[in-house]
Amino acid sequence: MVDSLIATVLAWDVLQMTKIAKPTLLGHLFALAAALPAQAVSYPKMLGQLQDA
């Protein structure tokens, strides 16, 4: 149920406010950020994890 709520928010709210070139990548970024709450994550580490996805 949580995944469907997140997908709805990303699809309807965020994508309607601005044009996103890669909406799937945005979803992966959001999932990564949600999986690491209250942690400092370096940009290169995050980029590496997103490229692996």
MOKA-V957230 format. One record per backbone hydrogen bond with DSSP energy under -1.0 kcal/mol. CO is the residue of the C=O (numbers start at 1). NH is the residue of the N-H. Records with the same first field share a line. If there is no record, write none. Layout:
BEGIN
CO=NH / NH
END
This chain:
BEGIN
1=5
2=6
3=7
4=8
5=9
6=10
7=11
8=12
9=13 / 14
10=15
13=17
14=18
22=26
23=27
24=28
25=29
26=30
27=31
28=32
29=33
30=34
31=35
36=39
42=46
43=47
44=48
45=49
46=50
47=51
48=52
49=53
END
